Amino acid sequence: MTGSCILSHLGRVAIVIHQECWFAGELAGTCDNTTTHTAANGDKLYGTWHSAVGENLSDGCNATFTGRGDYAGGTGRFAGATGGSAATGTASCDPATGAYTGEYTTAGTISY
């Protein structure tokens, strides 16, 4: 996924998210992702995100999610970054195209 968001102390950043979610079987409701936030000056902040079994729901097109994120390093001013956050959000698809849109809110700390 790609998009943009606004993070305190970073401003508007571009995001690239690689995510896998399971909505059936023993891992139902679990998601894992890696995220790269790129600040306007090109500095990157790297993060991972995980949710436990049952924390996420989907009807095949609409989803709600929650989980815990951790920040670990990056480039430029974020080279030694550490921290974490909790996130909640929603996503929905366009049945005609299969494209998803979503939004999330996260709150936590980042030290760099």
C-alpha positions in Angstrom: 0.0 0.0 0.0 1.1 3.5 -0.6 -0.2 6.8 0.8 0.5 9.8 2.9 0.0 10.7 6.5 0.8 13.4 9.0 2.9 12.5 12.0 3.8 14.9 14.8 7.4 16.1 14.6 7.7 14.7 11.0 4.9 16.5 9.2 3.4 15.1 6.1 5.2 11.9 5.1 4.8 9.4 2.3 4.2 5.8 3.5 4.8 2.4 1.9 3.2 -0.5 3.7 3.8 -4.2 3.0 1.0 -6.1 4.9 -0.3 -9.6 5.3 -3.6 -10.3 7.1 -5.3 -13.6 7.9 -9.1 -13.6 8.4 -9.6 -17.4 8.6 -8.0 -20.4 10.3 -5.9 -20.4 13.4 -4.4 -16.9 12.6 -7.8 -15.3 12.0 -7.7 -11.6 12.8 -3.9 -11.3 12.6 -2.0 -8.8 10.5 1.8 -8.1 10.2 3.4 -5.3 8.2 6.5 -3.4 7.6 6.2 0.4 6.9 8.6 3.0 5.6 7.7 6.6 6.3 9.6 9.1 4.1 9.8 12.7 5.3 9.8 15.7 2.9 13.6 15.9 3.0 14.0 12.2 2.1 14.8 10.9 5.6 13.2 7.5 6.2 11.7 6.0 9.4 11.3 2.2 9.5 8.6 0.4 11.4 6.8 -2.9 11.9 3.3 -3.5 13.0 1.6 -6.6 14.5 -1.9 -7.5 15.7 -2.8 -10.6 17.7 -5.3 -13.3 16.8 -8.9 -11.8 16.8 -7.9 -8.1 16.8 -8.9 -7.5 13.2 -12.2 -8.2 11.4 -13.2 -8.3 7.7 -16.3 -9.1 5.8 -14.2 -9.5 2.6 -14.4 -5.8 1.6 -14.5 -3.8 4.8 -12.1 -4.2 7.7 -11.4 -2.8 11.1 -8.0 -3.3 12.7 -5.9 -2.5 15.7 -2.4 -3.4 16.7 1.0 -2.4 18.0 3.8 -0.8 16.0 7.5 -0.6 16.7 10.0 1.9 15.2 13.6 0.8 14.6 16.0 3.0 12.7 15.9 4.7 9.4 18.1 7.1 7.4 19.2 10.6 8.1 17.9 11.9 11.4 16.1 8.6 12.0 19.2 6.4 11.8 19.0 5.5 15.5 15.2 5.9 16.0 13.4 3.8 18.5 9.8 3.8 19.9 6.4 2.4 19.4 2.7 3.1 19.0 -0.7 1.7 19.1 -2.8 2.0 15.9 -6.5 1.6 15.0 -8.2 2.0 11.7 -10.5 1.0 8.9 -10.2 -0.1 5.3 -12.8 -0.6 2.6 -12.6 -1.8 -1.0 -14.3 -0.7 -4.2 -15.9 -4.0 -5.4 -15.7 -2.9 -9.0 -11.9 -2.4 -9.0 -10.7 -4.2 -5.9 -8.8 -1.1 -4.8 -8.7 -0.4 -1.1 -8.7 2.9 0.8 -8.2 3.3 4.5 -7.2 5.4 7.4 -5.6 4.9 10.7 -4.8 6.7 13.9 -1.7 6.0 15.9 -0.4 7.4 19.2 3.0 6.6 20.8 6.6 7.8 21.0 9.6 8.0 18.7 13.1 8.9 20.0 15.7 10.0 17.4 
